[in-house]
Amino acid sequence: MSRLAAHGIEATLPSGWDGAVFCRTPGPGESTYPIMHAANFALPSDRGDYGAGAVESMGSGGVFVALVEHGPQSVSTPLFAKRGFALPLAARHFNPAGLQRVIRGQAGYQRFFNEAGRAFCLYVVIGSVGNARRLANLATGLLESVSIGGVPS
């Protein structure tokens, strides 16, 4: 097990998982916010916020988790009104139509929420619809270890 901790986001990665908490480099006039990626397979160094570049190589036993923070202006909007992760995740939460980009056999889950005065999108991809129960349990195990602190200074 290893520990991720940066930008007010902490998580314990189960054995065999890979992950990082980071901020993208902002362009002129842009703001960027923290992103956490975690997966039960090796993550490529070049990947999109929601896993593009990673989920394409994920096997049927794969789980990819993205926790993407949105700006402070989002916290009070209806989209982010729900609180927290709403665990445990269940097989019924996952749907092939829930993917950012449909990949045969995979399913996705997305939840917008707020925690500690911060707005987030949780995006989880599993490698097999047929194995959704077991994979949802793996994702839940990781998410139970995540803690979100107040806005980092």
Secondary structure, DSSP 8 states (H G I E B T S, - for coil): -EEEEETTEEEEE-TT-EEEEE-----TT-----EEEEESS---SS--TT-TTTGGG--TT-EEEEEEEE-GGGTTSGGG-SBS--SS--GGG-BGGGSSS--TT-EEEEEEEEETTEEEEEEEEES-GGGHHHHHHHHHHHHHT-EE-S---
